[in-house]
Amino acid sequence: MTTLIPKIDLKNGGTTPAGAINRPFNEKLAETISVKDFGAIGDGTTDDTIAINAALVAAEGNELYFPAGTYLCGDTIYVYNGTKLLGAGFGATTILAGAALGGSKNLILNKNPSAVTFLDQNIIVDGIFFDGNNLSFPSGIVTFGKVKNLLIQNCKFANSHYMGLAVSASTYININNNIFTATGNPAVTAEGGAAIWMDACTFGSIQNNNFNNLNWSAIYGMCTRLIIDGNTITNVKESAIYINDTVSFIAITNNIINGTVKQNISAYGLEISCAYTVISGNSISNTANCFIGMGASDATITGNTMNQCGTDQASFPEAPPIVLSSSTPITNVVISDNVIINFATPTVALVVGNGVGNLLQKIVVSNNIYSGNTFTSGKTLSFGSPANQGNACLAFNNIGTVDSQLVVFDTLIPSNASSQFYTTYFPQGSQCWNSVATVGQPKGWTCTVTGAPGTWASMGNL
């Protein structure tokens, strides 16, 4: 076909734009491939699997367009290297799982998920509703493995009795501006399928997504160097965000979490067990258990607003706002400048250290504000048993607690304070009590010069 395309600039009243040239009509059409070019119907009843897979083979390395419609698929759709799946928007384009997929197959899967090297790269999925049809899947409705550079945006994932989106052994993953609803299995008593599940991944971001009415967690992450930012999570069972202890370098910032219910295990707002974590600027409310469960070292928890934790008193009768719990020592954690409102009546105001062998070391709790809370002990820091008592743990200026102006911790030897506290900032007037003092030794010290660690003077010997 040699019909020529007129040089028309539709944005400028039909005039010919400068520099435009005539092109063959068939060449112009070849630039965008549609699933309908290969016979896909999109009526919600005709099985379009064969047509869509044929289109994906032809579109490898290019864009494949899904016009508005509901595309029923009774078998897996395979995505190839360098391909973009583009819909007309998740309100217009739906890929619907057929009943034959239940239990053993995923709806969407990349071609080489078990490859040793990254054979599949630069894959984009944009503007499609993936409807799991209330089936169970071996992993996610949409599953990717061993992909480098993966972008999932402006999509919707719903109606799966397991995971919504599963990504494994991949790197440079961006999951942005999507909706997740009605995922997870409501009947299981073990791991029931998170809306987003990531395993053995590196360099990822999960940003500005909406999660609502889930039967298990919103995010289950085993991804090193992961950013979780600006998401809204409402009404989930189990912990809203769970990060496993096999990864590190995680930033959880500016998320809104409202409503967690115990399905079988925990139901924290955040359940984090990885080192080098920043938790900042989040709003967490109405959690059945603690707002934050931290099970690893080297963490900063700052600038969060937490309202009403421990709503399930039958399951979690003494849930404090933040719990530090691990079978190994937890060290170098800063908890500061948080606002904590209306939590239930635990025996400690902020932090509990527990677990076998859970020694807390170099924990700083400062400048937090408590309002509308009732608690029995008035303590800011509490250790579950003598075996868990900390070394060089510090609390001060926590407004609304009994010890709001007093530093109450374990041993601090002024001569080695720098090594004990590293870069901790102490205002003048801070006090540290010697919890292992004996007769003839200092009962404590007072900071006389502000600094990190500052200058300390003995308060006298016993």
Sequence and secondary structure as in RCSB ss.txt:
>XXXX:A:sequence
MTTLIPKIDLKNGGTTPAGAINRPFNEKLAETISVKDFGAIGDGTTDDTIAINAALVAAEGNELYFPAGTYLCGD
TIYVYNGTKLLGAGFGATTILAGAALGGSKNLILNKNPSAVTFLDQNIIVDGIFFDGNNLSFPSGIVTFGKVKNL
LIQNCKFANSHYMGLAVSASTYININNNIFTATGNPAVTAEGGAAIWMDACTFGSIQNNNFNNLNWSAIYGMCTR
LIIDGNTITNVKESAIYINDTVSFIAITNNIINGTVKQNISAYGLEISCAYTVISGNSISNTANCFIGMGASDAT
ITGNTMNQCGTDQASFPEAPPIVLSSSTPITNVVISDNVIINFATPTVALVVGNGVGNLLQKIVVSNNIYSGNTF
TSGKTLSFGSPANQGNACLAFNNIGTVDSQLVVFDTLIPSNASSQFYTTYFPQGSQCWNSVATVGQPKGWTCTVT
GAPGTWASMGNL
>XXXX:A:secstr
   B    BGGGTTB  TT    BHHHHHTTSEEGGGGT   EEEEE HHHHHHHHHHTTTSEEEE SEEEEESS
 EEE TT EEEES TTTEEEEE GGGTTT  SEEES TT SS  EEEEEEES EEEEEEE  SSEEEEEESEEEE
EEES EEEEESSEEEEEES EEEEEES EEEEES TT SS    SEEEEEEEEEEEES EEEEESS SEEEEEEE
EEEES EEEEEES SEEE TT EEEEEES EEEEEE SSS   SEEE  EEEEEES EEEEESS SEEE SSSEE
EES EEEEE   TTT TT  SEEEE SS EEEEEEES EEES    SSSSEEEESTT  EEEEEEES EEES   
SS  SEEESSGGG  BS EEE  BTSTTTT    S   GGGHHHHHTT  B TT EEE TT  TTSBSEEEEEE 
BSS EEEE  B 
